[in-house]
Amino acid sequence: MAHHVKTPVRAFERFAHAATRFSGSVLAFAIALGTILVWGITGPLFHYSDTWQLVINTGTTVITFLMVFLIQQTQNKDGLAIQLKLNELVAALDGASNLLISVEDLTSEELRVLHAHYQLLSKRAKELADTRESHSIEEAERRHELKARESKARQGKARKS
């Protein structure tokens, strides 16, 4: 399903992802802090001139401008991937409303109606049960055991086929 064709778009995606990851690293922060310190220390050398100030202002503006687009591209891709994963879960779950698939495409009014619906469901659930009971370690263990049994059963059926 994935196409590994090297295109300018794919190259940009990989660059944006790497740049975004790097920009959040300790090394990137250290480089930025070092740059500011060097700039500040050189102030007396350049007599705090307009050019000296323009260098840091221009440099930070250009870097910020470019980083906005790189980070936004990465966030768009990550957001879409998360939406697709959630859509898959909704589509796969019995009893889940398929109306929630691609819910991000609904209008603000439609989202408000759905929000009110789920707020009411949440309120009713809180009236019925203590969250410590419905989210206990024991319940997690039961769910895990059930999924493990179902997985083994599916594997057994697949081998027989």
N, C-alpha and C positions, 0 to 999 in steps of 0.2 A: 504494500500500500504506500509506503514512504518512497518518495523519489529522491535519489541521491545524485541528481544532476547538478553539476556545479554551474550555477547561474549567478549573475551579479546580485540578485535578490537573496539567494541562499548565502552568498559570501557576506552580504551586509548583515543578515540575521546572525550569523556566527560571530561577526565582529561586534555587533551590538551586544550580544549575550556576554561575550568575553569582556568587553569594556564595562558593562554594567556590573559584572561580578568583580572586576578589578577595582572599580570606583568605590565599592563598599568594603575594600580590604584595609587592613592595618597599614600595609605598604603604601597604598594610595594616600591615606590620611597623613602618613609620615612625610611623603613627598610634598603634599600640599602645605603642611605645617612648616617643613624645611624651606620651601619657597618663600613663604610669608616671612619667616625669620630672616632669611638672607636679604630679602627686600627691605625689611625694617632696619636691619643693621647697616645697610648701605645708604640709608637716608642721609646721615651727616656727610657722607662722602660726596653725594650729589646735591647737598645743601637743600634737601627736601624740595627739589625743583618740581615744576609742573610736569616736566617730562618723566621724572622719577615716579610721580603719582599716576601719570597716564599709563605707564608700563603695566602696573598691577591692575589698574581698572580695566584696561583693554584686554589683558590676558585672562582675567577672571570672567569677564563678560563673554568673550569668545568661547572659552571652555564651557561655561554654564549653558550658553546657547546650544552648542553641539550636544552636550550631555542630555539636555531635555529631550531631544529627538531619539537618542540612543536608548535612554531609559524608557521612554514612552513606547517605542517599538517592542522592547522586551516585555513590558507590562501588558501590551495588547496581546502578544503571542501567549504569554503565560495565562492571561485571563481567559482567552479562547480555549486553551487546553483544559483549564479547570471547568469551564462551562460544558465542554464535551464530555468530560469524565462524569460530571453531575448528571448530564442528560442520559448517559449510559446507565447510571445507577437507577434513575427514575424509570427509564424504559424497562429495566430488568426486574424491578421489584413488583411483585403482585400486590395489588391494592393501591399502588402509588398512582397519582393522577398524571396522565400523560399531558395534561394542560400545563404542567410545570416544565416540560421539555421546551427549551428555548424561551423560558419565562422572561429573560432579559429583553426580548423583542416586544413585549407587551407595552401598552401605553401606561403612563403614570397613573391614570384613573383605574385601569385594570389591575395594576400592581397594588394600589390602595385597597381595592376590594378583596384581593387575595390575602393581603396582609391582615385585614380585619378578620377574615375567615380563620387564618391560622392563629391569630391572637385569641380568638374565642376557643379554638381547640386547645390551646395551651392553658387557658384559664380553666377549662373543664378538666383537663388532665391534672392540674395542680389541686383542684378540689377533690379529686378522687384518690390521689396517691402522694406519698412522700417521695421526693426525688431520690432520697437515699435508698429507698426500697426498690425503685424501678431502675436504678443504675448501680446496683450492688456488684461486688466482686463475684458473688455466686451467680448472678445473672449473666455476667460476662463469661464465666466458665461454662455455663449451660449453653450459651450461644456458640461458643467455640467448639464444644463437643458436638453439637448438632451440625455445624458446618463441616467438621471433620468427617462425621459419619456420612453426610450427604456427598462429600467429595469422594470418599472411598467407594460409595455406591455408584457414582457416575463413572469412576475409573473402572470398576468391575464391569459395568454395562459396555463401556467402550472396548474393553478387551474381548468381550464375547462377540462384538459386532464384526 
